[in-house]
Amino acid sequence: MKKTTFVTIGMGAIGSLYSSRISSELTEFHCVTRLETDLVKKQSILIQNPDDTQTIFSPDFVYNSTKEVKIQPDYIIIATKVLLSINLIPDLKKLVGPTTAIVLLQNGINIEAPYISAFPKTEIISGLAFVCVSKIAPAKIHHQDYGRLIIGKYPQGNSAKIDRLVAFFNHHKNCCKASAFIVQERYKKLLWNASFNPLSVIHGGLSTKEVLDMPQMPAYIEEIMKEVALIANSNGCNLSLADIKKNISDTLKMKPYKTSMCLDWEKNKPLEKEAILGNLLAIAKSINKKIPHIEALYNKLNSIV
């Protein structure tokens, strides 16, 4: 049986964890690690699971640049940070074949636009990971909590490629579901990302628990989330106060966790502030809506990083 081929670009916490979920005797993985190629080739990637067990993910091929990849795979999984400094499209042009789908496992809103423009005939699959996971050392990942994944054809609908990918993600562990309206799911995820990510940095590197323990912070977070819902619902979505309260209550229940933006800030790395906040502000401006709390968060982040 012909194996299904994958190219994963970005072997950080998200790329490593979810590539390991797909990997099986039915798949062939080509992974671009950029900084740790030799280490991954030698010892693979170690994933520490929430129950303290360990998983070893061994890609079939490892590269430090997309320029080294010679195949046109069935799926290209992009799990890099969404930063202005990262433009994968020129290198992707030789990797995208007539049957290739591009899968974006990334944070933010309206991040699909550049790929839709560059590859109008290619299926774009948008994916959202609801997971506490971080990279704790070279080729070592710590999966702390949760792990749910939602994917969908962008901007809406379903396809055979979606169904096939869901089956691959659920091969080892039932973690993935498909959505026929992935844009709404992106806004639901943005409820959390647009609040907890910037607040964790603005307040000096706090965990989710430490943020919520601050006086009046749950009420303030609710106001931020209401602004995300305002823009979402102005764009055909249906986010409710119940969605907002569930985000906050779920965060209260989960293990104390430092957001991805906080971890990047502590390592003096660029932050995904445009994908998470800047793009939302641009959408708000285009429909003449005011979101002052989010604008204040964006300006504060820009003043300190």
Disulfide bonds with the S-S distance in Angstrom:
none
